[in-house]
Amino acid sequence: MRSPFWDSVVLQSVVPVVESASLVQINEEKLICVADWMAYEEFAKPDGALLFDFGNDPDVLMDFTLVINTMNFAFTDFATGVKFETDYMGKRWSDSEAVIACLHRAIAAGIPFFSGDYLAKVTRNDLENVFAGTIEMPMLDERVTLFNEVGSVLVENYEGRYSKFVRSCAPRLYAGGDGLLERLTSEFPRFRDVSIYNGAEVFIYKLAQLGIWGIHLALSPQKAWELEDAHMLTAFADYIVPVGLRVTGIFEYAPELEKQINSLVEVPRDSQAEVELRAGSIYAIARLTDEINKRRPGMEPLLQPQVDFRFWKSYHATHWPHHLTKTRMY
């Protein structure tokens, strides 16, 4: 039986990429082999626990989740390979955890970082102070621009709060144009993660889907908000999932791409290689989710973000090189 998630806008757009790809191939035999053993692993049910305590107000948690995903990209200096880190509460935090630590520190100091009014006017100097760490936050100017853009939309249309926006949408990804994913990617250009491949649009929507998944995880246990079509979420195409797919043999690269990645040569945004890497990741995780669920009869079906996280958790710290792309989308 065909899984309904294959009808999502994202998966429908990546299938033609996979069918035409020449730089990134999916080894179906290896995919089946991985499903054969991965199906018997424990997939712990995500609980949405946050790294720091931001309180229990559902609206604040919505604000936090979408603010963090507005800037959830590029935490490593492209020139040096050094990760952004910060010291907070007696510990050194790294990468995305360091960013969350900085936000918690800012909120504790009374900085209204979840307010659209603040974001619409935030300056480079403001962000330098909020994100004080071992290195300057990479792509800081781009972050100022993004925060100013989303802050202005929030102030103009949603009383300065992401939560007001979320509450105005149907609690679904897709709802005839009123779904949260549909509106997040249309009303906020920041989240419109779309590439062109052979003249056709490819809808990736990494940060938009990740933000919505985060809200669902944080609020559905307390019945404060629940995504009604969570089964339609796809993988969150980033740098790490392709590494896991390559290590397990599911991904096979053309020799020139293998050399490019292993030599740490940048893969340009929207290039053939970058689109094939991201589209292939989404497709492969969807196929794996299908195959793993077939091998778990009588059990609650896994969602694609759970299989995605299985790869991210296992391979985000590996020494195997990942592709390098300078982008605001992941």
KAVENNOR-V542366 format. One record per backbone hydrogen bond with DSSP energy under -0.5 kcal/mol. CO is the residue of the C=O (numbers start at 1). NH is the residue of the N-H. If there is no record, write none. Layout:
BEGIN
co/nh
CO/NH
CO/NH
END
This chain:
BEGIN
co/nh
3/6
4/7
5/8
8/12
9/13
10/14
11/15
12/16
14/18
15/19
16/20
17/21
23/254
25/27
25/252
26/28
27/31
28/32
29/33
30/34
31/35
32/36
33/37
34/38
35/39
37/40
38/41
41/43
42/44
52/54
56/58
57/61
58/62
59/63
60/64
61/65
62/66
63/67
64/68
65/69
66/70
67/71
68/71
71/73
75/84
77/81
82/77
84/95
85/134
86/93
88/91
91/88
91/93
93/86
94/97
94/98
95/98
95/99
96/100
97/101
98/102
99/103
100/104
101/105
102/106
103/107
104/108
105/109
106/111
107/110
110/112
111/113
112/115
115/119
116/120
117/121
118/121
118/122
119/122
123/127
124/128
125/129
126/130
127/131
129/132
137/140
139/143
140/144
141/145
142/146
143/147
144/148
145/149
146/150
147/151
148/152
149/153
150/154
151/155
152/156
153/157
154/158
154/160
158/161
160/116
161/165
162/166
163/167
164/168
165/168
165/169
166/169
170/172
170/180
171/228
172/180
172/181
173/182
175/178
178/170
179/183
180/184
181/185
182/186
183/187
184/188
187/189
188/191
189/192
191/193
192/194
193/204
193/205
195/202
197/200
200/197
201/203
202/195
202/204
205/209
206/210
207/211
208/212
209/213
210/214
211/215
212/216
213/217
214/218
215/219
216/220
217/221
219/222
219/224
219/225
220/223
226/228
227/230
229/232
230/233
235/237
239/243
240/243
240/244
241/245
242/246
243/247
244/248
245/250
245/251
246/249
250/27
252/25
254/257
254/258
255/259
256/260
257/261
258/262
259/263
260/265
261/264
266/268
268/271
271/275
272/276
273/277
274/278
275/279
276/280
277/281
278/282
279/283
280/284
281/285
282/286
283/287
284/288
285/289
286/290
287/291
288/292
289/293
290/294
291/295
292/295
293/296
296/299
303/306
303/307
304/308
305/309
306/310
307/311
308/312
309/313
310/314
311/315
312/316
315/318
323/325
324/267
325/327
END
